């Protein structure tokens, strides 16, 4: 006898809707970026927890939706700008 599948619909949050917060504003929000490469980032459980807390804090402060992608891109841009001559 096959096991019945769990109903997870009540737990799922669609990525394309259902968020009451306004979308992020700024140049990156007005036009989609033309990404040429995809990278994977491996994080420890502590790093991921810190990232999630930081994103939630930024959303609370600004009242706008923030994504891990946007936070990591901004951090990388700042790092590379500070390291460049």
C-alpha positions in Angstrom: 0.0 0.0 0.0 1.4 3.4 -1.0 1.8 6.1 1.6 -0.3 9.1 1.1 1.6 12.3 0.2 1.8 15.0 2.7 -0.2 18.2 2.0 2.5 20.9 2.1 0.5 23.6 0.3 -0.2 25.5 3.6 3.5 25.7 4.3 4.7 26.8 0.9 5.1 30.5 0.1 5.1 31.3 -3.6 8.2 33.3 -4.8 6.2 35.4 -7.3 3.5 36.7 -4.9 2.0 36.8 -1.5 4.5 39.2 -0.1 2.8 42.3 1.4 6.1 44.2 1.6 6.9 46.6 -1.3 9.5 45.5 -3.8 13.0 46.7 -3.4 13.7 50.0 -5.2 16.8 51.3 -6.9 18.5 50.6 -10.2 18.7 46.9 -9.7 15.0 46.7 -9.1 14.0 48.6 -12.3 15.7 46.4 -14.9 16.6 42.7 -14.6 20.3 42.0 -14.6 21.8 40.0 -17.5 23.7 37.4 -15.5 26.4 35.6 -17.4 27.6 33.1 -14.7 26.1 31.2 -11.8 28.0 30.5 -8.6 27.2 28.3 -5.6 28.0 29.3 -2.1 28.4 26.8 0.7 27.6 28.2 4.2 27.9 26.7 7.6 24.7 26.5 9.6 25.9 29.5 11.7 26.7 31.6 8.6 23.3 30.9 7.1 21.5 31.7 10.3 23.4 35.0 10.5 22.6 35.8 6.9 18.9 35.1 7.5 18.9 37.3 10.6 20.6 40.1 8.7 18.1 40.0 5.8 15.2 40.0 8.3 16.8 43.0 10.1 17.2 44.9 6.8 13.6 44.2 5.8 12.4 45.5 9.2 14.6 48.6 8.9 13.6 49.5 5.4 10.2 48.0 5.1 11.2 46.5 1.8 11.8 43.0 0.7 15.5 42.0 0.7 16.9 38.8 -0.8 20.0 36.8 0.0 21.1 37.4 -3.6 20.9 41.2 -3.2 22.7 41.2 0.1 25.6 38.9 -1.1 25.9 40.9 -4.4 26.2 44.2 -2.4 28.8 42.7 0.0 30.8 41.4 -3.0 30.7 44.7 -4.8 31.8 46.6 -1.6 34.6 44.1 -1.0 35.9 44.3 -4.6 35.6 48.1 -4.6 37.6 48.4 -1.4 40.3 45.9 -2.7 40.7 47.5 -6.1 43.3 50.1 -6.8 
